[in-house]
């Protein structure tokens, strides 16, 4: 019962997020059959942290092909936040790096 929440934390982790997304997307059918339908979208709650351009493209394409029935509106909002986070990263990454490094 706690597995979706563990996966959500791992998806949101900057060191594990990419690998966790690969696991989730590869094992999607198995995971969604094991978890309660209401917890699937909760498992995806940290997808907005996957904000690299390739990650945004991969998640968008994945969910276009694998709709989530329970929590579809929430998933749409999560994917929108992911787009916003990605745009912020692209716009401010160089400036932040310059500020931090000097």
Buried (B, 14 or more C-beta within 10 A) or exposed (E): EEEBEEBBBBBBBEEEBBEBBEBBBEEBEEBBEEBEEEBBBBBBBBBBBBBBEEBBEBBEEBBEEEEBEEBEEBBEEBBEBBBEBBEEBEEEEEEEEEEEEE
